[in-house]
Structures are given as structure tokens and as C-alpha cells.
Amino acid sequence: MRGEITLPAPIAEFPWRVVIPLTLLVAFGAAVLHSAAGGSMEPYAGSHLIRFGVFLVVALVMSYFPEDWTKLVAIPAYAVTLLLLVAVETVGQLGGGSQRWLELGFMRLQPSEIMKPGIVLIIAAFYSTLPVGMIGSWRALLVPLGLILLPVGLVLLQPDLGTSLAIAFGGIVVMFLAAIPQKWFIGGGIAGIIAAPIAYFFGLQPYQQQRVLTFLDPASDPQGSGYHIIQSKIAIGSGGLSGKGFGDGSQSQLDYLPEPHTDFVFATMAEEWGLIGGLFVLLVFGIVLRWGLLVAREAQTRFARLLAGGMTATIFFYVAVNLMMVMGLAPVVGIPLPFMSHGGSSMMTNMICVGALMMVERWNRRTS
């Protein structure tokens, strides 16, 4: 057609529809972290932007991986990450009462974070090679459950309940998308309800039990275990429609709000930017998650569909649990808010998920 403009292939194929909203969200997060640091780019905002830039490059490089190669690395990637989790138990670094990190000299690595996309990759690869006729067999259930329970058990030893739940959630979502019989999910749900009291009394650490009690009644210990969530609610509620103004949040600036740059960064934002800022954050997350679901729906192969669906679910788990946590709708489990909270491990995990979605989107484009 006369007058039609044809863009160069690299520009036309660049994933603008996710990079633009993510960049806006990360920049907004950097502004919130700047305020949380008392009006300084250091130590949070500057490193936050640098990490996003580095992992964005990693995600773009990932997007060029071919599907066959991605399937081949699923088992080695899972095995190496599992060995790293074992290494955490033997030589890991302590921090905040937990043993979760490996000190590599040039960086501090949290292997449990790598396992979140890793479990999605290995289970998607498993179901892609399983004959359709065997989807109702015990093998379709027991092998993925074993793959999930191994890392979950190791992470619970650290102890890290939030991360273990995230790993389990990603794996179970892939099992659901693989269309294994629903009776197994119903049976698992019933078993979970029965086992919940046993897990509470014998499986949880004392501080984890206290978090559950605090979630049910935070006012029972306002100066102790309920302090975090009470201050978070005050910060969010006091923001009103448009907030108190950039850098003028009393809860974060006067150190009433614990962890204003990590787990409770949304509360820091809501106090200064109000409902308008909160709606912007929710809108961007909605755009990113919708993009992930569209990529999964348009996938041409079973492996690509399961991989994209699982990676989208992993990002969703981060967002949903963190927002529920800071608003008092879920116990505090230490899940950061993607692309806004300060933390290299969280940024790495979520950008790996984004890179995997970019990769599947490129497969879809080339197949169609």
C-alpha cells in the first residue's frame, strides 16, 4: 500500500508493550525509594535503576533463546539450583535470623529466588514430553509433586515460608494448566484443610505462628508483632485521594513504618501519592499481567503455553501477596513488591519471568 511505513525488524519486534509500562513502574518505584531514603538516590533508588537496566538486558537476551534449547536446559538448571539450595544449608550466610544467601564475593545470591522460575521451567518441560494419554496417570501427578517438594522442603529449612509458598504456587499452576484431573486438586484442597492445624502447631516456627495470630488480630499486640501491619494501614489510609506529597510521608520519614523500602514500599507510596498513585501501580501491573496471559493464550506449543502461564502466575503471586500483606489481608511473609521494592534477588526473579515471556512471544511471532 502506498505510504505504508515499514519499521526495521529490530524495532518492530522489540517488546514495547511490556518494556514501556515496566520502565514507568520502575521509575515510579525509584521515586518512592528516593523518598524512603530521606531524599537521596542512595542507597536504594540508584541501585534499583541499575539493577533494572542490567536485568532488562538479560531479559532481552533471553528472548532470543530457541524453544528446543530452552527445553534442554530445564533439567540442568533445576539440578544446579537444587545444589545451590543444599549449599545454603551448609555454607549459607545468616541474615535476619534466616540462612538464605550464598556470598559469592561479587554478589549475594539467594538460590531460592532462582527456583521460582526454575520450577515452572522444569514442570513445563516435563508435561511437554508426557504423552497426552498419560495426563490422567499417577506419573503425571507424582513426578511434578516430587519436583516441587524437594526445593520447598529445602527452603522451609532456611526458614522462608513466603518463598516456599511462591515455589509451590508456580508449580501447581503449571500442573493445573497441563489439565491433570481436577479430582486431584479437590482432594489436595481437602487434605490441605485437614492438615492446616497440624502444620500450624508442628510445622511452623514460633515467629511464623505469631504472624498468623497477628494477621487475625493485629491490635492484640500493637507494640510488638502487630506493629508492622498497624503502621502500614495507617500509612495507606492517611494518604487519602492524592497523598501527602512527595517526600512528606510522616510514617516513612519518621521511621514509624518498618521496611519502607522493601516489603512495605506500597505503603510508603500510598502515603505520599494516595489513591491515585495506588491506582497507577495497579494499572501497570494489570497491563503486564494481561500481556503475560495473552502471550500464554497465543502460544503455539504445549511447552510454550505452560511456560508462559507459569511465569505470569509467579509475577501475580508476588503482586497479590505483597498487596494483601501490606493491607492486612494476609499474614506478613516477607514477599517484596515486584519492580518497586529494593532488592536484587526480587528484581532478578521477576525479570527472568519477563524474559521468558518475551521469549515465548518471539516464538509465537515466528510460528505465526
URRA-V752178 format. One record per residue. N is the residue number from 1. RES is the residue in one small letter. PSI is psi as a letter, one per 30 degrees, with the letter a starting at -180 (NA if undefined). Layout:
# URRA-V752178
N:RES:PSI
N:RES:PSI
This chain:
# URRA-V752178
1:m:k
2:r:k
3:g:f
4:e:k
5:i:k
6:t:j
7:l:k
8:p:k
9:a:e
10:p:e
11:i:e
12:a:e
13:e:f
14:f:k
15:p:i
16:w:e
17:r:f
18:v:e
19:v:e
20:i:e
21:p:e
22:l:e
23:t:e
24:l:e
25:l:e
26:v:e
27:a:e
28:f:e
29:g:e
30:a:e
31:a:e
32:v:e
33:l:e
34:h:e
35:s:e
36:a:f
37:a:g
38:g:g
39:g:h
40:s:k
41:m:f
42:e:k
43:p:g
44:y:e
45:a:e
46:g:e
47:s:e
48:h:e
49:l:e
50:i:e
51:r:e
52:f:e
53:g:e
54:v:e
55:f:f
56:l:e
57:v:e
58:v:e
59:a:e
60:l:e
61:v:e
62:m:e
63:s:f
64:y:f
65:f:k
66:p:l
67:e:e
68:d:e
69:w:e
70:t:e
71:k:e
72:l:e
73:v:f
74:a:e
75:i:e
76:p:e
77:a:e
78:y:e
79:a:e
80:v:e
81:t:e
82:l:e
83:l:e
84:l:e
85:l:e
86:v:e
87:a:e
88:v:e
89:e:f
90:t:e
91:v:g
92:g:l
93:q:k
94:l:k
95:g:k
96:g:g
97:g:g
98:s:l
99:q:j
100:r:f
101:w:l
102:l:k
103:e:j
104:l:g
105:g:d
106:f:f
107:m:l
108:r:j
109:l:k
110:q:j
111:p:f
112:s:f
113:e:e
114:i:e
115:m:f
116:k:e
117:p:f
118:g:e
119:i:e
120:v:e
121:l:e
122:i:e
123:i:e
124:a:e
125:a:e
126:f:e
127:y:f
128:s:f
129:t:f
130:l:k
131:p:k
132:v:e
133:g:f
134:m:g
135:i:f
136:g:g
137:s:l
138:w:f
139:r:e
140:a:f
141:l:e
142:l:e
143:v:e
144:p:e
145:l:e
146:g:e
147:l:e
148:i:e
149:l:e
150:l:e
151:p:e
152:v:e
153:g:e
154:l:e
155:v:e
156:l:f
157:l:f
158:q:e
159:p:k
160:d:i
161:l:e
162:g:e
163:t:e
164:s:e
165:l:e
166:a:e
167:i:e
168:a:e
169:f:e
170:g:e
171:g:e
172:i:e
173:v:e
174:v:e
175:m:e
176:f:e
177:l:f
178:a:f
179:a:h
180:i:l
181:p:k
182:q:f
183:k:f
184:w:e
185:f:e
186:i:e
187:g:e
188:g:e
189:g:e
190:i:e
191:a:e
192:g:e
193:i:e
194:i:e
195:a:f
196:a:e
197:p:e
198:i:e
199:a:e
200:y:e
201:f:f
202:f:f
203:g:f
204:l:k
205:q:l
206:p:e
207:y:f
208:q:e
209:q:e
210:q:e
211:r:e
212:v:e
213:l:e
214:t:e
215:f:e
216:l:e
217:d:i
218:p:f
219:a:f
220:s:f
221:d:i
222:p:f
223:q:f
224:g:c
225:s:f
226:g:f
227:y:e
228:h:e
229:i:e
230:i:e
231:q:e
232:s:e
233:k:e
234:i:e
235:a:e
236:i:e
237:g:e
238:s:f
239:g:f
240:g:b
241:l:e
242:s:g
243:g:l
244:k:f
245:g:k
246:f:k
247:g:g
248:d:g
249:g:j
250:s:e
251:q:e
252:s:e
253:q:e
254:l:g
255:d:g
256:y:e
257:l:j
258:p:k
259:e:h
260:p:f
261:h:f
262:t:c
263:d:e
264:f:h
265:v:e
266:f:e
267:a:e
268:t:e
269:m:e
270:a:e
271:e:e
272:e:f
273:w:f
274:g:a
275:l:e
276:i:e
277:g:e
278:g:e
279:l:e
280:f:e
281:v:e
282:l:e
283:l:e
284:v:e
285:f:e
286:g:e
287:i:e
288:v:e
289:l:e
290:r:e
291:w:e
292:g:e
293:l:e
294:l:e
295:v:e
296:a:e
297:r:e
298:e:f
299:a:k
300:q:f
301:t:l
302:r:e
303:f:e
304:a:e
305:r:e
306:l:e
307:l:e
308:a:e
309:g:e
310:g:e
311:m:e
312:t:e
313:a:e
314:t:e
315:i:e
316:f:e
317:f:e
318:y:e
319:v:e
320:a:e
321:v:e
322:n:e
323:l:e
324:m:e
325:m:e
326:v:f
327:m:g
328:g:g
329:l:f
330:a:l
331:p:l
332:v:j
333:v:g
334:g:h
335:i:j
336:p:l
337:l:k
338:p:k
339:f:g
340:m:e
341:s:k
342:h:k
343:g:k
344:g:e
345:s:e
346:s:e
347:m:e
348:m:e
349:t:e
350:n:e
351:m:f
352:i:e
353:c:e
354:v:e
355:g:e
356:a:e
357:l:e
358:m:e
359:m:e
360:v:e
361:e:e
362:r:e
363:w:e
364:n:e
365:r:e
366:r:e
367:t:e
368:s:NA
